[in-house]
């Protein structure tokens, strides 16, 4: 179902960039969360994401991904998350997640490349 449309100027505010997942650790205070370190080329960020039910750490480490880099930082179960890894989610009729897949670039591209 489509959401409300937004002006193009609002889309331009999003800073989506290619990153490499360099570290994946279990979140110490949550069963379904991982702690990630991602490399954006000129900087590294710590992220928290609920991918534990869908991926093993070794499936994620060194993968390229898309990161929402200018999302307001949030503290998730006591750990600061400095952005969001983007994933596609399929939900069942009750709204429960059935499948989650990481959004990855089709080909190699320089870390920090902007999604436009």
C-alpha positions as CSV (number, residue, x, y, z in Angstrom):
1,X,0.0,0.0,0.0
2,X,1.4,3.4,-1.0
3,X,2.2,5.9,1.6
4,X,1.6,9.7,1.4
5,X,3.6,11.4,-1.3
6,X,6.3,13.8,-0.3
7,X,7.9,16.7,-2.2
8,X,11.2,16.0,-3.9
9,X,12.9,18.5,-1.5
10,X,12.1,16.1,1.3
11,X,13.7,13.2,-0.5
12,X,16.8,15.2,-1.0
13,X,17.2,15.6,2.8
14,X,17.9,11.8,3.1
15,X,21.6,10.9,3.0
16,X,21.7,7.3,1.9
17,X,25.2,5.9,1.3
18,X,27.0,2.7,0.4
19,X,28.9,1.2,3.4
20,X,30.7,-2.0,4.2
21,X,29.8,-4.0,7.3
22,X,33.2,-4.5,9.0
23,X,32.0,-5.8,12.4
24,X,28.9,-7.7,13.6
25,X,28.4,-8.5,17.3
26,X,25.4,-9.6,19.3
27,X,23.7,-6.8,21.2
28,X,24.4,-7.3,24.9
29,X,20.8,-6.3,26.0
30,X,18.6,-7.8,23.2
31,X,18.1,-11.2,21.6
32,X,17.1,-10.0,18.1
33,X,19.6,-7.2,17.6
34,X,23.1,-6.9,16.3
35,X,25.7,-4.2,16.8
36,X,27.3,-3.2,13.5
37,X,30.4,-1.1,12.6
38,X,30.0,0.1,9.1
39,X,32.7,1.8,7.0
40,X,31.5,4.7,4.8
41,X,34.9,5.4,3.3
42,X,35.7,8.7,5.2
43,X,34.0,7.7,8.5
44,X,32.8,4.7,10.5
45,X,29.5,4.5,12.3
46,X,28.0,2.2,14.9
47,X,24.5,0.9,14.1
48,X,22.0,-1.3,15.8
49,X,19.7,-3.4,13.6
50,X,17.2,-6.2,14.1
51,X,18.6,-8.7,11.6
52,X,19.6,-11.5,14.0
53,X,16.6,-13.7,13.2
54,X,17.5,-13.5,9.4
55,X,21.3,-13.5,9.1
56,X,24.3,-15.1,10.8
57,X,27.2,-12.7,11.6
58,X,29.4,-14.3,8.9
59,X,26.7,-13.7,6.3
60,X,26.8,-10.0,7.0
61,X,30.5,-9.3,7.7
62,X,32.2,-7.5,4.7
63,X,28.9,-7.1,2.8
64,X,28.2,-3.8,1.1
65,X,24.9,-2.3,2.2
66,X,22.8,0.9,2.1
67,X,22.9,3.1,5.2
68,X,20.6,6.0,6.1
69,X,23.5,8.2,7.5
70,X,21.7,11.3,8.6
71,X,19.0,9.7,10.7
72,X,18.8,11.2,14.1
73,X,20.9,9.0,16.5
74,X,18.8,6.8,18.8
75,X,19.7,4.8,21.9
76,X,18.4,1.2,21.4
77,X,18.5,-1.0,24.5
78,X,21.3,1.1,25.9
79,X,23.5,1.3,22.8
80,X,23.7,4.4,20.5
81,X,22.8,3.8,16.9
82,X,24.1,6.4,14.4
83,X,22.0,5.5,11.4
84,X,20.0,2.7,9.8
85,X,20.9,-0.2,7.5
86,X,18.2,-0.5,4.9
87,X,16.4,-3.8,4.3
88,X,13.3,-4.9,2.5
89,X,10.6,-6.5,4.6
90,X,7.7,-8.8,3.6
91,X,4.9,-9.0,6.2
92,X,2.1,-11.4,6.5
93,X,-1.6,-10.4,6.8
94,X,-1.2,-9.9,10.5
95,X,1.7,-7.5,10.0
96,X,4.4,-9.9,11.3
97,X,7.7,-10.0,9.5
98,X,8.0,-13.1,7.3
99,X,11.2,-12.2,5.3
100,X,13.9,-9.5,5.7
101,X,16.6,-9.0,3.1
102,X,19.5,-6.5,3.2
103,X,19.5,-4.0,0.4
104,X,22.9,-4.3,-1.4
105,X,24.4,-2.7,-4.5
106,X,24.3,-4.7,-7.7
107,X,28.0,-4.1,-8.3
108,X,31.0,-2.9,-6.4
109,X,31.2,0.9,-5.9
110,X,33.3,3.2,-3.7
111,X,32.4,3.3,0.0
112,X,30.4,6.4,0.8
113,X,28.8,6.7,-2.6
114,X,25.5,8.5,-2.3
115,X,22.2,7.0,-3.4
116,X,20.5,9.6,-5.6
